[in-house]
C-alpha cells in the first residue's frame, strides 16, 4: 500500500515516510504513526503523519 488513502493509515502502524527536508533526495524514514495530520480522505503525495519520535512526513509506504 502506498499511504495515499487516509483509511489505510492508523496510529500504531509501521510506515516509511519522506520528510520535508528529504523530498528532493527521496530518502525514506521508517517509524510508527502517532498522529494523522492530513484531514482529507486522499492525498496524491501521501497522508501527512507525525511519527512517535516527533518527525513529520508523508507516508510513501506501509510496512
NUZA-360598 format. One record per residue: residue number from 0; x, y, z of N, C-alpha, C in turn. Coordinates in steps of 0.001 Angstrom, whole numbers. Layout:
BEGIN
     i     neast    nnorth       nup    caeast   canorth      caup     ceast    cnorth       cup
   NUM         X         Y         Z         X         Y         Z         X         Y         Z
...
This chain:
BEGIN
     i     neast    nnorth       nup    caeast   canorth      caup     ceast    cnorth       cup
     0       850     -1194         0         0         0         0       887      1247         0
     1       367      2291      -609      1195      3471      -812       930      4633       142
     2       -54      4530      1028      -282      5573      2021      -982      6811      1510
     3     -1694      6711       368     -2419      7869      -157     -3843      7964       396
     4     -4383      6859       902     -5736      6851      1457     -5660      6912      2975
     5     -6400      7872      3543     -6374      8081      4997     -6885      6849      5740
     6     -7823      6121      5140     -8412      4942      5790     -7375      3835      5996
     7     -6318      3820      5180     -5291      2782      5289     -4258      3070      6374
     8     -4194      4328      6833     -3168      4743      7787     -3808      4953      9164
     9     -3320      4228     10161     -3854      4347     11516     -2716      4498     12514
    10     -2967      5133     13663     -1929      5243     14688     -1450      3854     15121
    11      -143      3733     15345       439      2465     15740       960      1643     14574
    12       701      2101     13346      1131      1393     12146      2579      1739     11827
    13      3371       731     11409      4757       968     10999      4758      1375      9535
    14      5366      2542      9249      5350      3097      7900      6728      3641      7514
    15      6894      3887      6226      8041      4631      5710      7507      5975      5233
    16      8146      7063      5667      7723      8410      5278      8874      9129      4599
    17      8518     10150      3842      9520     11057      3291      9362     12381      4019
    18     10414     12796      4721     10394     14056      5455     10527     15219      4480
    19     10060     16405      4887     10101     17588      4032     11524     17853      3536
    20     12514     17745      4429     13898     18032      4053     14474     16992      3091
    21     13846     15824      3023     14337     14737      2171     13546     14569       876
    22     12599     15477       594     11729     15309      -577     12503     15260     -1884
    23     13501     16118     -2045     14262     16161     -3298     15080     14891     -3490
    24     15666     14385     -2399     16513     13194     -2476     15689     11912     -2452
    25     14460     11985     -1910     13600     10806     -1832     14005      9823      -753
    26     14706     10313       281     15161      9450      1370     13978      9071      2254
    27     13822      7779      2511     12716      7284      3337     13169      7132      4784
    28     12259      7441      5707     12497      7278      7133     11414      6362      7678
    29     11802      5337      8421     10822      4412      8994     10450      4836     10401
    30      9192      4561     10769      8735      4879     12107      7324      4385     12326
    31      6805      4679     13523      5458      4269     13906      4582      5516     13986
    32      3400      5457     13375      2482      6598     13319      1955      6931     14711
    33      2049      8225     15075      1459      8711     16324       165      9466     16026
    34       229     10431     15080      -934     11252     14729     -1064     11367     13221
    35     -2308     11469     12733     -2563     11772     11329     -2795     13272     11223
    36     -2075     13936     10318     -2173     15390     10194     -2976     15824      8976
    37     -3185     14933      8008     -3999     15247      6829     -5456     14935      7144
    38     -6333     15914      6893     -7759     15715      7186     -8525     15090      6027
    39     -8059     15297      4788     -8787     14760      3639     -8618     13243      3551
    40     -9549     12579      2862     -9529     11120      2788     -8477     10595      1811
    41     -7976     11476       913     -6974     11072       -75     -6008     12225      -321
    42     -4718     11900      -480     -3740     12912      -875     -2756     12266     -1846
    43     -2543     12850     -3027     -1701     12222     -4052      -244     12031     -3640
    44       261     12845     -2713      1652     12724     -2270      1797     11883     -1012
    45       681     11413      -473       703     10607       746       119     11364      1927
    46      -448     10629      2859     -1048     11223      4057        72     11723      4967
    47       -58     12964      5452       955     13527      6346       710     13012      7762
    48      1777     12519      8395      1674     11956      9737      2804     12468     10621
    49      2585     12373     11941      3644     12608     12925      4036     11248     13471
    50      5319     10949     13437      5811      9680     13978      5959      9788     15487
    51      6132      8648     16160      6249      8648     17613      7479      9407     18101
    52      8514      9532     17239      9710     10285     17638      9585     11781     17331
    53      8405     12219     16836      8139     13639     16620      8366     14126     15200
    54      8966     13322     14337      9212     13736     12952      7904     13737     12170
    55      7795     14666     11197      6595     14806     10382      6960     14557      8919
    56      6166     13733      8262      6413     13457      6850      5193     12831      6197
    57      5292     12596      4891      4198     11991      4145      4465     10503      3941
    58      3442      9696      4195      3581      8251      4066      3797      7868      2603
    59      4867      7144      2332      5116      6676       974      4951      5155       889
    60      4952      4483      2051      4827      3038      2044      4367      2561      3423
    61      3457      1594      3434      3022       964      4679      3759      -349      4808
    62      4481      -514      5911      5326     -1709      6086      4609     -2831      6802
